[in-house]
């Protein structure tokens, strides 16, 4: 599914559209955690699916958006190569511990559009 991302690796910034799914985090050091945002239905400039999902590290540019599941996000980014844990390594001692994959880096020009919220929730909040 990330073939298109691989083809664009190292090239210019591209415009992407995605749907925010949820937040996640992992411990990275003894005294810190890394926060991530999961995006699904990641589409390229032409509207074609570039990948079914990807995780982006949260930084100050994302925190001000107050993302909620279903929100649509538009951003510009370069496709970058990285190493991720190989899930086959746990069951196959000959498998490499990491494999190459692709994600979005050097993210700029982020904007978000809220998904429609259910009116019933808003009405119930005042009761």
N, C-alpha and C positions, 0 to 999 in steps of 0.2 A: 504494500500500500504506500510505502514511502519512496517508491521509484522516482516519482516526479521530484520529490525533494532532493534526492541524490543528483538528479540531472541538473539542478539549479545551484548546487553547492559552490560556494566561493564567488558567485557572481554578484551583480548589483542587488540593491534592496528591491524587494517586490512587495506588492500590496496583498494582504491576506485578510480573510474574513473567517471568523470562527464563533462557535457558541460556547459560552462558559458553562462548565459542568459542576465543578466543586474545587475546594481548596484541599491541600494536603501538605504534609511536612515530614521531614526526616531529620534525625540527629546527625550533625556533621562534625561536631567537635565536642569536647567535654562540656563546654559552656555555651554552646549555641545550637540553633536549629536553622535549617533552610526551609523556607515556605515556598510552595509551588501552587500553580493554578492549572487545572486540567481543562483543556479545550477540546471540543469534539467538532466533527464536520468542518474541518479546516479546508477552506477553499482558496484557490488562487485567483488572480486578477480576472480570469475568464469565467469564474464560477464553477470550475471543475474541482472535484475533491482532490486535494493534494495529499491528505492523510486522514485517517479516521479519527485519530486523537494525537495529542502531544501535551507534554507538561512543560510549562515555562516557569522559571524561577521568578518569584515575586520580588519586586523592588519598588522604590518610591513611586515610579510611574503608574503602577497598578493599584497601589493602596488607596489613592484618592478616588478611584472609580466606584467603590462600593458594589462590586459585582455580586450578582445573585444568579442561581441556576437559570439557564435559558436566555440570559442576556447575550446580545450579539456584540461582538468586538471586532473592530477594524484596526489593523496595524500594518506598519511597514517593517520588514525585517530581511536579513540575509539568511540564507540557509547555511548552517554550519555542521560540520562533522564532529561527532564525539564518540566516546567509548562507553558502552553500557554493559551491565552484568549479563552474562549469557545464561539464560534459564536452563539450557541443556547441560551446563557444567555440573549441576548438582547430581545428575544421574549418569553422566558419561565422563569418566576420568580423563579421556583423551580430548574432550572438547576444550577449546580455549576459554579462559575465565571471563573474557570480555569480547564483545563484537562491535563493529562499527555501526553507527546509526546516524540519523540526521534530525536536526531540530531547527528552530528559529532562534537566531541570535542578533545582537545589535538592533534590538527592537526600538523603533521610533514611531512617532505620530499615532499614538494609541487613542482610540475613542470608543465609547460603548453606548449602546442603545438598549434601554431596559426592555425586557420581555413584558408583555401585558400581564399585569397583576390581577388576581381575581378580586372583583369588587366585593364579594361576600366576606373576604378576610378583612377588608377595610371597614365594612359596616359592622362586623362583629367586634372589632377592636374598641369601638365606642360604647358597647353595651355593658 
